[in-house]
């Protein structure tokens, strides 16, 4: 057990500066052997100090002084110091005052005469630095404390309460603020309990008649206004840390505490002279190791850290704990669309090229035959071929069977059917062909559709041995990486070469989509298989049975059956005014598909997920510090059933999780309830989609709000009532 707290500092006097070592005895009884050992360790590991101050409780003073005269541990210590150190025993009393100062050995330097208050500042400042009392932000985030002010760093007292002797030292330094006759102590954080316990222990050891002082936590800013303080005139308030004295001012003005009965353990900021402070952490002549810059605190509305793009992390409770993810509700804007998306959908929409899969890894299932047959795509591919294909190539490697047709088209267009085609799974055949070809001619690597690019990277590794000196041109018909940064990384990995020039990578079409996620239609199919649906009325059972059959056909992509309308039969379509699309796609229903809507909403959401945070808080990103969610207002702005359904399917569950945010949950509840109540008309055509999202727990509300949403309905389609009743039955147990 470490019974003593040692620290040292340089102190200037009228003459040369001196090195002071303080040894505080923290235990109720003085262990002379432990005291000698701890000082010797410090002397051996460091330099011999000019002055050694032994800080002890007043009742122990005589014992320690006498020990330097007897043949014992402390005499051995004096021999170790070699007559070159002033050794002084300093005793403190029950009110924190100095009661005795006895010099037991003299050295060549003058005595420092350092006061108890300076010892307190120096010791606690040293402890604060060693134990990292500041929690410091970075350039990307800062903190909002419970008083709602913003700051780049905050003090956490609990960080420095690591050892008994150190806690006892802080308690000893606090004694002068615990007035005689104090009947109770109030604290602003549980971290202060061990300090108050040590105060009680030390008072009892110095005054046998001491009555134990009870202590309770009023929970800082969260509780000061409502806590039932009693015997205010006989109480002491200990505040863990402050930079402004704001909490003390509130206790004085609003709870009638006398300012003389309020003390701060740690203080760093202006106005320390007007406060009762155990340790002023500022740097000055008496505390040169303190902090030169006060902790800057800003109003939330004018915070320069926020303006610079830094995110704030909310601190909660009386221990300044980091709160869980904080909600930021995002409303979609026209400018959130990926660059060029409207022009892309102008030719891509309505052709059945975009589909949704329900099995395997492909949620975004591009229909390669339709893509390769499309004249608009061929024209674009022709342009890329003119721009990027080399004049001479000896072979084309295709990634998979669907890519073979694209490789054939490339061969026909660029090389008059003279280009040999090879399966990426058969590198040996390609190696023989390259060896027979004259010179190190280029090799094309062709993929009709690529996602993460892993297949291209696998081929790249294989071709290092097959044709190490041949230029490689990677060509994708439709690329769907997660983000531009993923695409950039893939490009850098593929184009590097030891030859004279880099390889090439090009994609005819490009759309950022999040493939690595739960498939909403797989989840829907599993939910609709619940036995509860077999107990419904015939009309609802018939609709759900047909829906399950559609979802079972895993080999056929969903194109116009992605969404389930409230009546179970209507095909939901986007109406005029969909801001992310050209008017051409909205003129008539057959001009677009449900998959087109889903892809557009998915691309918009993925753009927000991958958006750089600096300078704009509108990102969809969830981590420990912040949770961005889709504002329920989006379902009001985009009031077409098809677009509402696409939002429900394209969003991640975390982006629709309103269960931890009562205000947002209430907004969502009112909107969803209106949709359900209007499900017999066009305003409620997405009612079934909302209920599926709730049933699959992709959309979450608070328990009370969920109960409101799932309350009985009148005059609604059979499907809506069936889905509502199953949701209500299942989730009532959650």
N, C-alpha and C positions, 0 to 999 in steps of 0.2 A: 504494500500500500504506500502511495506517495503522500506523506503527511505534511510536507512543506511546499510552499510556492516561492520560487526564486526568480528574480529578474534583475537586470542591471541596466544602468544608463549613465551617460556622461553628463556631468553637471558643471556649469561654469560658476566660479566664485570670483572674488576680487583678484585672485591670482590665477595661475594656470587651471585649466579644467581638470576635474578629478573623475575617476571611474568609481561609481557607487554600486555595490551589490547588496540587494535587499533579500533577506531570508525571512519569510513570514511563516510563523508556526500556526498551522491551521487546525490542529487536533486539540481536543479538550485537555489533554495531558501532554507535557513536553517529553518527547522521546529524544534524549540527548544524543544517543548513538545515531539515530536517523538524521538529526540536525547536523551533526558533524559530517556524516557521510555525504549528505546532499551538498553541503558547502564545499567539501573537498573535491567532489566530482566537478563542480563548477570551476574551481580553481585549477584543477588538473587539465580540464578540457579547454579552458580559456586562460586569460591572463589573471595574475594576482590583482585583486582590486585595491584601489587606494583606500576605500572605506567599506566596511561590512556593517550593515545595519541589521540587527536581529529584532524583528517586530513581534512582540509577544503581548498576551493579555496581562493586565496589571497584576493579578494574583500570581503570575508565573515569573514576574520580573526578578525577584530576589533569588529564586531557585536557579535561574539561568546565570545571574551574576556570580553567585557563589560557585557555580560549576566551573568557572574559569580559574578559580583559586585552588580547587582540589586536583588531585592527580586523577584525571578522568578524561572523558571524551573531548571536552572543550579545551582542556589544556593541550592535548595533542593537536587540536585545530590551531591553537595559537602558534605552536611550533611549526606547523605547516606554513603559516602565513609569514613566519620569519621576521617578525617585528617591523614589517614594512606596510602594515595596514592598520588604519584606525578601526577598532572594533567597538561598536556602540550598541547597547541594549536599549530599545525604545519600547515603552509600555503604553498601551492605550486602555481607556476605561470604558464603562458601560455606555457613556454618552458619546463615544467616539473621540474623546479629547485625549491629548497626551498627558499622562500622569507622571512619567519619569523618563529620564534619559541618562543612562549611566555609561561612561566610557571605561571599558575594561582593558583596552590596549591602545597604544599610540603608535602612529606611523609618522613618516617624515612630512606628510601633507597636512594642511589645516583641515579642521573638521568642516563638513559641508553645511551642518545645521539645517538640513532639508526638513521641511514641515510634513506633518501627516497628510495634509491636503495635496501637497506635491507628490508625495509617495503614492497616494491613491490615484492621481491622474497618470503618473508615469507607469504604475503597475497595470492598471486596467487598460491603458492605451497599448502597452506591450502585449497584453493578453488578447486584446481586440485584433491586433495585427496578426499575431501568431495563429489565432483560431479563425481567421477570415470572417470577422464579424459582419462585413459588408457582403451582400448578395449583389453582384454587379451585372448590369445588362451588357448587351453588345450593340452594334450598330443596327441590328435588325429588329430588336425588341427592347421595350422598357417596361415600367411597372405602373399600375394604378393602385395606390394604397387604399385602405378602407375609408379614409377621409375623402376619397375621390380625386385627390391630387395625383399628378403624374411625376415620376422621377426616374433617373437613370440607375439608381441604386437604393437599397434600403437596408436598414440595420435589422439583423435577426439576433436578438439577445441569446437565444438558445444555443447558437453556434459556439458561444464562449463559455458555456456552462458544462465543461467536460470533466473536471476533476474536483474532488471534495475540497482540497486545499485552496484551489482557485476560487471556488464558490464562497468559501469562508472568508477569503480576502475581500471580495466584493461586499459581503455582508458586513465585515468589520468597517469598511469605508462608508457604509450606509448608516451606521449606528447613530451618527450625529443628527440624522433627520427623524429618528424615532424618539419622539419626546417622552420624557418621563411621565408615566401615568397613561400612556397610550393603551386603549382598551381593545383595539382591533386594527388590522392592517388590510387595506384594500389594494388589490393589484390589477393591472390591465391585461395580464396574460398569464397562463399557467406556468410559463417559463420562470416566473419569479418565485414560485413556491419553494424551491430549494434554498433560495437566498433568504426568504423569511424564516424558513426552518433553521437556518444557520444563525440568523439574528436571535431567535428564541434560545437556541443552545448556548450562544455566547453570553447573552444576558443572564441566563440561569447560572452559568459557571462563574460569573463575576459578581452576582448578587443573589444569594440564597433565597431571599424573599421575593424574587421575581415571579410574577404571575404570568403564565403562558398567554401569549397574545394570539388570539385566533385570526385566521386570514381567509379571505375569499376573493374570487376573481369576478370583476364586474364586466369583463369582456370588451374593454376598450370602447371604440366608437360605436360598436354594435349594441352595447348594453348600458352605457353610462346614463342615458336619459331615463331608463325604466328600472334600473337596479334599485332595490329597496335599501338604500344606505341607512344606517342607524348610528346613533351616538357620534354624529359628525364632528362635534367639538372635541371628542377624545380619540379621534381616529387619525391614522396616517395613510396617505395614498402614495404608493410607489408606482411610477410609470416607467416602463422598460426603456424606451428610447424616444427621442423627439428631435425635430429640427426647427420647430417653431413655437413649441409650448401650447399648441392649439387645444389639445385635450385637457391640459391643466386649466386653460382659460374657460373652457366649457364647464368643467367641474366647479369652478369658482363662481361663474355667472349664473349657471342654471341649476346647480345642486348645492350651492351655498357653502362650499368648503372654503376654509381660510387658506390663502395661498401658502402660508408658512407650514401647512401640514401636507403639502404636496411636494414630492421630490422625484427627480428623474435620475435613473441609474446612468444612462448614457445620453449625451446631448451633443449635437453637431449642427450649428446654425447660429444665426444672429440672436441676440438677446439672452445669451447664457447668463449674463450678469444679473438679469431680472428674475431668474429662475433658481430654484433649489436644485443643484446638480451634483451628483456624486462624482462623475467624470466628464469633464468638458473635453471632447475629443479634438478640439481645434489645435492647430500648431501655433505656439507662441513661445516666448522666451522661457516660460516655466514648463513647457511641454513641446520641445522641438521635434519630437517624433510623432506628433499628432498630424492631423489632416489639414493641409493648407487651404483646400477648397471646400467650402460648405456644400452639403448635399443640396442640389438645386431641385426645387419643387415648382411645378407649373399647374395652372388651372387647366382642366381637361379641354375647355373650349379654345384655349390659345396655346396649347402645348407645341413648342417648336419641334419636339421629337416626333410627334404625330405628323406634322407638316413635312418632315423630311422623309416620310415613308416608313418609319419605325412603328411596329405593332406594339400595343400595350397588353401586358399580361395582368389580369386582375388578381390582386391579393385579397384574401378573405380571412375573416375571423380574427381572433385576438393573438394568434401566433404568426400572422402574415403568411399563411399557407398559400401556395399557388392554387388558384381555383381550377376546376376542370375546364374543358374546352368551352370557350365563351361564344355565344351565338352571334353571328352576323348574317342577317337575312339579305339575300341578294335578289334584286329584280333584274330580269333580263332586258337588255336594250338592243336596238337595231345594230349598234356598233359592236356588239359582242360576236357577230357572225365572223367566221374565218374569212380571211382576205380572199376575194374571188369566188366565194361560195355561191353567190347569186348567179354569176355567169356559168358556173359549173352545173348548177341545177337546171339552168335554162336548156341545156342540151341533154343532161342525164335523166331528168325527171320524166316519169310516165312511161318508161320503156321496159320496166320489169327487170332492169339490170341489178337493182339493189334489192336484196332479200335478207331475211332473218333466219338463222339456223337455230335448232333446238337441241342438237347433240354435238359431241366433240368440242373442239376449242373455238369454233367459228360462230360467234354471235352475229357478226356482220358478214353475211354470206354473199359475196359478189357472184352473180351468175355469169360465168366466163363465156359460155356459148353466145348469150345475148350481147355481151360486151364486144366480143370479137366480130359479131355480125353487124354491129351498129356503124352506120356510115359516118356519123360525127366522130366516133372514137377512131375509126380508120383514118380519117383526115388528120386528126391530132397525132396518131401514131406515125403516119407518113411524114409529118413535119419533123417529129423527133428522130425518125430514121434518117432523114436527109441531113439533119443537124449533127447526129452523134455516131452513126455507123461508119466504120472505117472503110476505105475503098477496097481493101483486101482483107478477107477473113477466111479461116480454114474450117471453122466449126461453130456450131451453136449447141450449148448445153441447156436442156430444159429441166426445170426443178421437179415437175410432177406431171402426170398425164394431162390435166387441163392446160398446162403451159406449152404442151407440144404443139397445139394448133397455133398458138401465138408465135412460137418459134418458126413454124412452117410459113406463116404469113410474112414474117420478117425475112425469111430466106427467099420467098418468092419476090417480094418487093425489092429487096436490096441486091440480091445476088442471082436472080434468074434461076432459082431452084438448084443452084450449084453448091449451096452450103450444106455440109453434112450435119445431121442432127444426132445428138447423143443424150441418153438418159443420164442424169446426174448420179443415179445409182450404179452406173457402170463406168467407172473412171478408167479401167484398163483398156476398154475399146477406144476411148478418146486418146489415151496415151499412145496407142499404136498409130492412130490416125495422125496425131500431131508429129510424131517422129517421122512419118512418111512424107509429110508436107514439106515443101521447100521453104526454108527460112523460118523465122519466129513470127508467124502470122497471127493476127488477132483471133481471140476466141470470144464469142458472145455467150453470156449467161442470162437466160431468159426465164422470167417468172410472170405468169399472167396476173397473179395477185400475190402480194407479199404483205405481211403484217409486221412482226417484230424484226424480221430479217434474219432469224436464226438459220433458215434454210440457205440463204445466200452465204452466210458466214461459214456454214459447213462445207459448201461447195468451194468457197475460197480456200479453205485449209487443204482440201483435197487437190486443188489445182496447183498448189505450190510445188507438189511433186510431179504432177502430170505434165504441166507446161510452164515451168518456172520462168522462162524468158519471153513468154508471149504476153502482149497487152490484153487485158481483160476488160470487156465492156459489159456491165451489168444493166439489164433493161427490165423494168417492171411495167406491166400494163396498168395496174391499179395498186398504189401503195397506201396502206392504212396504218401508219405507225401511231404510237400513242401521242407523240408530240414532236415539235420541230427539233427539240434537243435530242430526242431519241433518233430521229432521222440523221441529224448531224453526226452523232456518235457512230451510227451504222456506216455513214459515208466515210468517215475518217478510218474506220477499221477496214473497209473494203478497198479503198483506193491506194493505200500504202503499198509500195513496191520497192525492190532494190534496184530496179532498172532506171532508165533515163527519165521517164515521165510516169506520172501516176496513172492508175487505172481509172475507169469512168463508171459512174452510177447515175442513172436517169430513170424517172418515172413519168409515164404519160399523164396519169391522173393521180391526185394526191389528196387524201382526206384524213385528218387526225381523229382516231376513234379509240376508245378504251375497250380493248378486247378482253383483258384479264378482269373479269367480273362475273358475278352470278347472273345466270340467264333468267330473266323475269318470266319467260314462257315455260321454262322447265319448272320453276317454282309454282307457277299457276297450275300446271298439269298435276303436280303432286298434291296441291291443296284441293283441287276439284275431285281428287280421288278419295277424299275423306268420306267415310260411311255416312256421315250426316247428310250428304247430298242425295243419298238414295232414299231418304225419308220424306223428300219434298213432294209437292204436288206434281201432277203429270206434266203440265205445261213447262214448269221449271226444269223437271228431270229431262225432258226431251231436248231442251236447249243446251243444257249442260252436257248431256251425252254427246250431242253433235260437236260441241266445243272440244270435248276430250278427244274425239276422233281426229279432229284437225290437229291437235297438239301431239297426238301419237305418231303422226306421219313424219318421223324425224328426217327422212331422206328428202322430203319436199320442202323447199324454203317457204316461209311466210312472206307474202307480198301484199295481199289485200285483206288478209284475215288476222292482222296483228292485234286488233282491238275488238273488244266485245261491247257492242252497243247496249243501251238500257233495255231495248225490246228484244235483243238477242238475234236480230236479223239484219238491221240496217248496217250498211258499210259506211263507217265514219269517214268523212272527207274534210279537208281544210276549205274554209270559205274565203271570200275576198278579204284582203287586208293582212295576210300573213307577211310580216315585215321582212322575213328572211328569204322570200321567194320572189321571182319575177312574176308579173301579172299573167304571163302566158300559162303558167301552171295552175292558175286559179280561175281561169275563164270557164272551164267545164270540168266536172268531176273526173271524167276518164283521162284527163291530162296529167294526173299524178296518181301515185299509189300511197297506201299507208306506210309502206317501207320508206318511201321518199321522205315523208314527214318525220319518221323516226330517225333516219340518218341525219337530217338537218338539225333536229333538236339535240341529238347526240353530239354532233360536231360543235354546236354552239356551247354546250355544257363542257365539252372537253377543252375548248379554247379557254374557258374561264378557269378550269382546273389547272391548266398549264401556264397561265398568265404569270409573268414576273410580279412579285409582290411590291417591289419598290415603286413608290409614287402612286399606287392605286390600291385601295383596300378591297376592291370588288374582285375577289378571287373565290373560287370554290375549292377550299383546301381545309382539311381537318387534321389537327394535331393536338398535342396535349394542351396548348395554350389557347387555341381558338378553333371554333367550329363554324364554318360557313354553311348555311342552309339556304334552300330555295324559299324565298319569301312567298307565303300563301297568296299574296297579291298577284303573283304570276298567273294563277289559275283564274283570276278575275280579268286580267288584261288579255290573256289568250283564252277567250271563252268558247272557242270552237271545241267540241267534244274530242275531235281527232287530235288536236294539239295538246289538250289537257291530258289525254291518254298517252301521248308520246312523252310528255314531261314525266308522268308517273312511271313510265317504263324505262326512260333513258337516264333518269336520276339514280344516283347511288342511294341505298337505304339511309346512310348517314346524312344525306342532303335533304331527306324528307322526315328526319327524326325531330319532331317538335315536342317530344314527351318531357324533355328537361327544361322547356322554356314556356312557362304558363301563358305569357302574353301572346306569343306567336301561336301557340297551340289553340288559344281562344279564337284568334283570327281565322286559322285554318278550319276550326270547327264550324264557325258561322257560315263560311263559304261552302264547305262540303255539305252541310245540312241543307242549304238552299238548292244545291245541285240535286241531292236525293229527293227533296220535296218536289222538284220540277222535272223528275225523270220521265213523266208521261209526255213531255214536250221537248223541243230542241235545246232549251237551256240546260236540260239535265241528261243529255244523251250519253255523257261519260260517267253516269252514276255507277254503272256496273264496274267500270275501271277503278273508280275510287274505292269501292268495296273490295275488289280483288287486291288492291294495294294494301288495304287495311288487314284483310284476311291473311295475306302472305307476310304481313308485318314489315312490308317495305315502307309504309307510311305509318308513323307512330304519333299518337296524341297522349296527353296526360290521361290517367284513368278516368277522371271525372268528365273530361271532354269526349273521350271515346264513348262513354255511356250516353252522352247527349247525342252524338252523331248516330248511334245505333239504336236510338229510341224508336218505337213502332211508327210506321208510316201509313198514310191513307191514300187510296186511289193511285197506286204506283204499279208499274209493270210487274208481272209475276216473277221475272228473273231478279229484279231489284229487291223485292221483298224476300225472296229465297236467300240471296246472298247476304242481306242484312241479318236475317234470323240466324244463319249459320255463324256469321261473325260474332253476333251478340252472344250466342251460346258458347262458342269456343273461347272468346276473350274475356268473358265474365269470370273465368277461372284464372286468368293471367294476373 
